[in-house]
Amino acid sequence: MRNDGTRTVTSFRLRSTAVVQLNPRRRRVIRRHILILHGFILGFALLGGATLCSARDLALIVNKSNSVRTLTSADLGKLASGSLPAWPAGGKVTFILRDPSTPAMKVAAEKLFGTTADKIKALIAANPAFFVIVNTDDDVIRMVESLPGAVGLIDIYSITSSVHVVKVNGKLPLEPGYALHGN
């Protein structure tokens, strides 16, 4: 800062050629706007970081023609291990899910399978007729729609009216105590 006798100004050097002079009142306004902008940037960064790091809530879905509307934790364990070859009402079970190594399937790896993505891939490779791996939740829904005995695992925000959501231990995905809740 320098004092020219009439008012105090602050000089900022822009690049190496221009000098911008600001009076103290304008400098305070700019400083306030910069602090507000930093607050917004920090808030969005924290919110985005929390969203990216948080686990997703998953939903278990079945074909509309499937009569299964609820499963127990024990049934869910059998489903994850590949030892539930047929539905109680009849019909072959096919489990459709996304690649277990993707971040979207982290909850499934922890809660449903209780193991690492590599071990899940080995289980899938050992049961190719039972498990089908697809790329997106939309692909899971399409496969479940087209196969009467199919069951799929998707993000809760991908649920459509073309499939039924299965209750686990009598609870739906957004209810407290749901088995495939992310956090």
C-alpha positions as CSV (number, residue, x, y, z in Angstrom):
1,M,0.0,0.0,0.0
2,R,1.0,3.5,-0.6
3,N,-0.4,6.9,0.6
4,D,-0.6,9.6,-2.1
5,G,-1.9,12.2,0.4
6,T,-5.6,12.1,-0.5
7,R,-6.4,8.4,-0.2
8,T,-4.9,5.0,0.4
9,V,-4.7,2.6,-2.5
10,T,-3.5,-0.9,-2.9
11,S,-1.7,-2.0,-6.0
12,F,-1.9,-5.5,-7.5
13,R,0.3,-6.5,-10.3
14,L,-1.5,-8.4,-13.0
15,R,0.8,-10.5,-15.1
16,S,3.9,-8.4,-15.5
17,T,2.5,-5.4,-17.4
18,A,-0.6,-3.9,-15.7
19,V,-1.2,-2.4,-12.3
20,V,-4.7,-2.2,-10.9
21,Q,-5.3,0.3,-8.1
22,L,-8.2,-0.2,-5.7
23,N,-9.6,2.1,-3.0
24,P,-10.0,0.5,0.5
25,R,-13.8,0.3,0.2
26,R,-13.7,-1.6,-3.1
27,R,-10.9,-3.8,-1.7
28,R,-13.1,-4.8,1.3
29,V,-16.0,-5.7,-1.0
30,I,-13.7,-7.8,-3.3
31,R,-12.2,-9.5,-0.2
32,R,-15.7,-10.3,1.1
33,H,-16.8,-11.8,-2.2
34,I,-13.6,-13.9,-2.4
35,L,-14.3,-15.3,1.1
36,I,-17.9,-16.1,0.2
37,L,-16.7,-17.8,-3.0
38,H,-14.1,-19.8,-1.0
39,G,-16.8,-20.9,1.4
40,F,-19.0,-22.1,-1.5
41,I,-16.1,-23.9,-3.1
42,L,-15.1,-25.6,0.2
43,G,-18.7,-26.5,0.9
44,F,-19.2,-28.1,-2.6
45,A,-15.8,-29.9,-2.2
46,L,-16.8,-31.4,1.1
47,L,-20.3,-32.3,-0.1
48,G,-18.9,-33.9,-3.3
49,G,-16.2,-35.8,-1.3
50,A,-18.8,-37.1,1.1
51,T,-21.0,-38.3,-1.8
52,L,-18.1,-40.0,-3.5
53,C,-16.9,-41.7,-0.4
54,S,-20.2,-42.8,1.0
55,A,-21.4,-46.2,0.3
56,R,-24.5,-46.7,-1.8
57,D,-27.8,-48.2,-0.7
58,L,-28.7,-51.2,-2.8
59,A,-32.0,-52.8,-3.7
60,L,-32.7,-56.4,-4.5
61,I,-35.1,-56.7,-7.5
62,V,-37.0,-59.5,-9.2
63,N,-39.0,-60.0,-12.4
64,K,-42.7,-58.9,-12.1
65,S,-43.8,-62.5,-12.7
66,N,-41.8,-63.8,-9.8
67,S,-44.0,-64.3,-6.7
68,V,-41.0,-63.7,-4.3
69,R,-41.6,-60.4,-2.4
70,T,-39.5,-61.0,0.7
71,L,-36.3,-62.9,1.6
72,T,-34.6,-63.6,4.9
73,S,-31.0,-62.9,5.6
74,A,-30.4,-66.7,5.4
75,D,-32.0,-66.7,1.9
76,L,-29.9,-63.7,0.9
77,G,-26.7,-65.6,2.1
78,K,-27.7,-68.6,0.0
79,L,-28.3,-66.3,-3.0
80,A,-24.9,-64.7,-2.6
81,S,-23.1,-68.1,-2.3
82,G,-24.9,-69.5,-5.3
83,S,-26.5,-72.3,-3.3
84,L,-30.1,-71.3,-4.0
85,P,-30.6,-72.9,-7.4
86,A,-34.4,-72.5,-7.6
87,W,-37.1,-70.3,-6.1
88,P,-39.4,-71.9,-3.5
89,A,-42.3,-71.6,-6.0
90,G,-40.2,-73.1,-8.8
91,G,-38.0,-71.6,-11.5
92,K,-34.3,-71.3,-11.9
93,V,-32.6,-68.5,-10.1
94,T,-30.2,-66.2,-12.1
95,F,-28.4,-63.5,-10.1
96,I,-27.7,-60.4,-12.2
97,L,-25.2,-57.8,-10.8
98,R,-22.6,-55.3,-11.8
99,D,-18.8,-56.0,-11.6
100,P,-18.0,-56.6,-7.9
101,S,-14.8,-54.5,-8.2
102,T,-16.6,-51.3,-9.0
103,P,-17.1,-48.7,-6.3
104,A,-20.9,-49.0,-6.8
105,M,-20.8,-52.6,-5.7
106,K,-18.7,-52.0,-2.5
107,V,-21.8,-52.5,-0.3
108,A,-22.6,-55.8,-2.0
109,A,-19.0,-57.0,-1.4
110,E,-19.2,-56.1,2.2
111,K,-22.7,-56.8,3.3
112,L,-24.0,-59.5,0.9
113,F,-20.9,-61.5,0.1
114,G,-18.8,-60.6,3.1
115,T,-15.6,-60.9,1.2
116,T,-13.3,-59.1,-1.3
117,A,-14.1,-58.4,-4.9
118,D,-11.5,-61.0,-6.1
119,K,-13.1,-63.8,-4.1
120,I,-16.5,-62.8,-5.4
121,K,-15.1,-62.9,-9.0
122,A,-13.8,-66.4,-8.2
123,L,-17.3,-67.5,-7.0
124,I,-18.9,-66.0,-10.1
125,A,-16.4,-67.8,-12.3
126,A,-17.2,-71.1,-10.5
127,N,-21.0,-70.6,-11.1
128,P,-21.3,-69.1,-14.6
129,A,-24.9,-70.4,-15.0
130,F,-26.0,-68.7,-11.7
131,F,-24.3,-65.3,-11.9
132,V,-24.5,-62.8,-14.8
133,I,-22.3,-59.7,-14.7
134,V,-23.4,-56.6,-16.6
135,N,-22.1,-53.0,-16.9
136,T,-24.8,-50.7,-15.6
137,D,-27.9,-50.7,-13.3
138,D,-30.0,-50.2,-16.5
139,D,-28.5,-53.5,-17.9
140,V,-29.4,-55.2,-14.6
141,I,-33.0,-54.0,-14.9
142,R,-33.3,-55.1,-18.5
143,M,-32.0,-58.6,-17.7
144,V,-34.3,-59.0,-14.7
145,E,-37.2,-57.9,-16.9
146,S,-36.4,-60.4,-19.5
147,L,-35.7,-63.5,-17.3
148,P,-38.6,-64.7,-15.1
149,G,-36.3,-66.3,-12.5
150,A,-33.8,-63.4,-12.4
151,V,-32.9,-61.4,-9.3
152,G,-30.8,-58.3,-9.5
153,L,-28.9,-55.9,-7.3
154,I,-29.1,-52.2,-8.2
155,D,-28.6,-48.8,-6.7
156,I,-31.9,-47.6,-5.0
157,Y,-32.0,-44.6,-7.3
158,S,-32.2,-46.8,-10.4
159,I,-35.4,-48.6,-9.4
160,T,-38.2,-48.5,-12.0
161,S,-41.7,-49.7,-12.1
162,S,-40.8,-52.6,-14.5
163,V,-39.5,-54.7,-11.6
164,H,-40.5,-55.6,-8.0
165,V,-38.3,-54.6,-5.1
166,V,-37.7,-57.5,-2.7
167,K,-38.0,-56.9,1.1
168,V,-35.1,-58.3,3.1
169,N,-36.2,-59.4,6.6
170,G,-39.4,-57.6,6.0
171,K,-37.8,-54.2,5.3
172,L,-37.5,-52.1,2.1
173,P,-34.4,-50.3,1.0
174,L,-35.0,-46.9,2.7
175,E,-36.3,-48.4,6.0
176,P,-34.0,-48.5,9.0
177,G,-32.4,-51.8,9.5
178,Y,-32.4,-52.8,5.8
179,A,-29.7,-55.4,5.2
180,L,-28.2,-53.7,2.1
181,H,-28.0,-50.2,3.5
182,G,-24.7,-48.5,2.6
183,N,-23.6,-46.9,5.9
